Amino acid sequence: MFAFIITAVKIYFTVLGVCLVLWILFWVFLMLYFYFAPGPPKPKITYAEFPIRLEYENHGERVVINDTLQCLYDGIGGGGSTRGKYHKWTWRLSSGNKRLMLLKLDESREICYPIGDVAYYMGYGWSEPVFYGADLFDWSTGSRHTVDTTELWKQYQIRIISWDKIVPLQQIPVQMK
């Protein structure tokens, strides 16, 4: 009887070991596939400019930011993840500003309005960006905190009046070879 239990335990751990090895091999092969798989073809439109207009109230004073969002193709990303390869995009503002700053709290903290998903504007994003308020950046710690519209008004007396919605490009689909 004792020999039977020892044999059953050996079989159990052998099957468990084989399953573990197969599970690890599955993920290794999946990662290798995504790493060596061909990336998406280069988009036909690799640069675009979008006029942006943000109007907000800061402590009772009405402020308008007019700028141009420049979206640039930045190559292929991914390859080492299960997301697969994708188009990378970057952006800058034609004014030279790094962000749409609403309020500078001190030397290391500022409240900025989020730009949104540049891939969406270029015709490759999954969904339209949802604007919920603003971002509080603390550059001394490298942290970012989301500030919803209620907190934005109660704590900082900032109210977003209007954000002119950016209409995304319609990219021409390209067939992969």
N, C-alpha and C positions, 0 to 999 in steps of 0.2 A: 504494500500500500504506500509506504514511504517513497519507494522508487517511482511510483506513478506520479506522486505530487511533484517530485523533483523534475521529472520529465515534462510535466505540464508547465511548470514555472520556466524551464528552459525554452520550451516552445513559445510561451507567451513573450518572453523577453527577446527571442529571436525575431518573432513577427513584429514586435514593437520597434526593434532596431531597424528592420528592413523598412518599415513604414516611415520612420524618421529619416533614413537615408534617402528614400524616394521623395519625401517632402522637401528636403534640402536640395536635392538634384532638380526638382521641379522649379524652385525659385532661382537657382543658379542658371538653369537654361533659359528661364524667362528673362532674367536680367541680361544675359548674353544676347538673347534675341533682340531686345530693345536697344542694346548698345550697338550692335552691328547692323540692325535694320536700316534701310534707307530712310532718310529724313524726307519731310514734305518738300516739294519743289519750291524754289524761290518765288515769292509772290510777284505778280506783274507790277503792282504799285508798292514801292518801297519807301516812299516819303509822301507825307501830306501835311497840310497846315489847316488848322481849324480855329476860327475866331472864337474867343471865349469872352463872356461878359458875366461878371459876378457883382451883384449889388447887395450890400448888407448895411446894417446899422451897428455902429460901435459907440456905445455910451451916448446914444441920442444923435450922433453925427452920421449922416448918410455917406457911404463910401462906395465908389464904383471902380472895379478893376476891369480894364479892357486889355486884353493881351492876345497872343496867338500861340496855340499849342502846336508844336512841331513834333510829329511822330516819325520815328525812323526805324527801319528794319535793322535788327541787331544779330542776325544769323539764326542758327538752329540751336535750340535748347533741349535739355533732357538727355536721353540715351542711357542713363544709368538708373532710370526709375521705371516703375510700371505704368507711368503716364504715357510713355513713348516720347517720340521726338515731336517738337512743335516749333512754331515761329516765335522768336523772341523779339520784343519791341522795346524801344526806349523812347523817352520824350524829353523835351526841354521847352522852355518858354522863350519866345523871341525877345522879350524884354531883358533877358539875362537873369531874371529872378529864378531861384531854385524851387520855390513853392508859391502857392497863393496864400500868403500870410495874412491872417485876419488881425492878430494881436500878438505883440512880443511882450511876454510877461516879465522876463528878466534875461540875463545873458545866455542862459542855457535852455529856457523853455519858451515855446511859442505855439500859438494855435493857428492851424492852417486848414484851408478847405481842400478836400481830396480831389484829385484830378479825375480819378476813375480808371477803368481798364482800357489801356491804349490799344490792346489787341481788338477789343470790341469796336473802337473808333475806326480801326483799319480794316474792319470787315471780317475779323477772325475770332472775335470773342464769343463766349457762350451766351451771355445774357447782358442786358442793359445794366449799367452800373446803377446802384441804388444809393442815393445820397441821404444820409441819416443825421448829419450834423457837421462835425469837424474832427480833426485829429489834434491831440495835444502831444507835442514832441518834447521830450526831455533829452537834450543832446549830451548832458553830462553822464547819463546812465544808458543812453541809446534806446530808451523805451518810447513806445507810442501808446497813447490811451485814447479810446474813442469817446468823444463828448457828444451826447445826443442834443437835439435842439432845445429841449427843456433846460438841461444843465447849462448849455451854452448861454442861454438868456439869464437864468437865475444867478449863476456864479460870475459870468464875465460881461453881462449886458451886451451880448452880440446876438443879432437876429438876422438870418439870411432872408433877404427880400426876394431876390430872383437869381436864378442860375439859368442862362440860356442853354438849353439842351443841345448837345453836339449830335448832329446827324451822322451816323457811321457811313463809311464808304461801302460800296457793293463790289467786293473783289470778284474778279473773273475766275471761276474754278479752273484749275489746271489738272490735266490727266497725268497721273504718275506713270512712268514708263516701266 
